[in-house]
Amino acid sequence: MFYIGWFFKDYKNTFLYVLSKNNWFFGGTINIQFIRPFLNKLRGVKIGKKVSIGDDTCIGLTYPELIEIGDNCRISNSVKIVEHGRNLNSYTKDSSLLDQNNVGKKIIIEAGCHIGVGCIILPGVNIGKGSVIGAGTVVRESVEPYSLVLGNPGKVVKKFD
């Protein structure tokens, strides 16, 4: 019985993810960046008010309920918010990586943040209020409020007053 419930939950999650990822379903005439938050809320992502999400953005495929996005956030195109990874504590050269358990960690993007094109946000990260994450940045560690973060790995290059 567990597998049937899991299958339908995973199917719903995947269907809503694909629907929200691109404009193929809604066509080019609708500005879907404001519909995507609604579709991701249906998947379990906690999303505040006045959030826009760009094309080809992937938000928490495995554990969407571990992701929180605050009010007035802008998430640009092709952003990847990855809330899970493999537990490698028991991984050896004789074992398979696919046999290792998935582990999810919470990601919080506080109010007023801007996430630039092509960013990757890794598990366990908290992005502080009003922060700007530059295009292509890989965020591996939490970010203090009102910071500008650039690079791979992401480094704070400026603090806003």
N, C-alpha and C positions, 0 to 999 in steps of 0.2 A: 504494500500500500504506500510505503514511503516513496518508492520510485515513481509512482504515478503522480503524487503531489509534487515531487521535485521536477518531473518532466514538464508539467503544466506551468509551474512557476518559472522555470528556465525558458520555456517557449514564449511565455508572455514577455519576459525580460528581453529576450533576443528580438522578438517582433517589434516591441516599442523602441529598442535601440536602433534597429535598422530604419524604422519609420522616421526617427528623429535625426538621423545622421545626415541625410541629404534632402534635396528638394524634389526628388523623383516622384514622390507621391502627391505632393501639393502643387507641383509645377512652379515655374519661375515667377508667377505673378503675385504670389503670397510671400510676405516677408516672414519666413519660418523661424528666424532667429528668436522671435518672441513666442513661438508655439513650442519650440524645443524644451523650454523649462517645464511646461505643463506635461509633455510626454515623459520627461525624465522623472517628474514627481510621481507619475503613475508607476514607474519602475521601482520607486522607493528612495530616490535621492531627495534629501531635504534642501529645498531651494526657496530663498526669500523673494521679496517683491522687486520688480523692475530689473530682472536679470535677463541678459541676452546671451545666446550661445550660437557660435558660428558653425559653418558647414564642416563636415567631416571630423567633428569633435567626439571623442570617446570618453564617456564618464562612467567609470566603475562597472565593468561588465560582469564581474562575479559577485560582488557584494555591494550593490548600489546603495543599500541602506547605511553604509559606513561613510558616506560623503555628505557634507553640509556646505552649502553655498549661501552666503549672506545676501542682504539686500543690495541693490544698485551695483551689481558686479557685471563685468563684461568679459566673456570668455570668447576669444577670437577663434578663427578657423584652425582646424587640424591640431587642436590641443588634445593631449592624452592624459587623463587623470586615472592613474593606476593604483587601486586600493589593495591589491593582493600580490603575493609572491610565493615562492616555494620555501618551505622550511628545510634548510640544508644541514641541520644539525646531525642527521643520521646518514647523510649522503656520502658514499664512498665510491671508489673507482669500479667496484663490483656491483653497484646498485644502479637502478635507472632513475634519472631525474624525474621522469613522469610518475614514479611511485612515491615521490615525496609529497607531503600534504600541502594543500594551499593554505596560506595564512593571510587573513585580512587585517588591515590596520586603518583606523579612522583618518580621514583627510578633512580638514576644516579650512574653508576659504572665507574669511571674515568680510564684513560689509565694505563696499566701495573699492574692491580690488579690480585691477585690469590684468588679465592673463593674455600675453601676446601670442601671435601666430606660431604654431608649431611647438609650443612648450610641452614639457613632460613633467608631471607632478607625481612623485613617487609616494609609496605608502607611509603613513605616520606623520605627514607634514601638516603643519598649521601655518597658514599664510595670514599675517596680521592685517588688521583694518587699514584700508587705504593704500595698500602696497601695489606696486606695479612690477610685473614680471615681464622682462623684455623678450622679444621674439627668439625662439629657439632655445630658451633657457631650460636646463634640467634642474628641477628643484628637489634636492635630496634631504635637506634639513629645514626645520621650521624657520620662518621669516618674521622678524619683529614688525610691528605696525609702522606704516608710512615709510617703507623702504623701497628702493629701486634695486632689483636683482637682475643680473645679466650673466650669461656664460654657461659653460658646461665644465665642471659643476657650477651651479648658480652661486654667485657671490654678491653680497650687498655692496654696491658701488656708491650709493647716496642715501642719506636719510632726509626725508622731507620734514620741514618745521611745522 
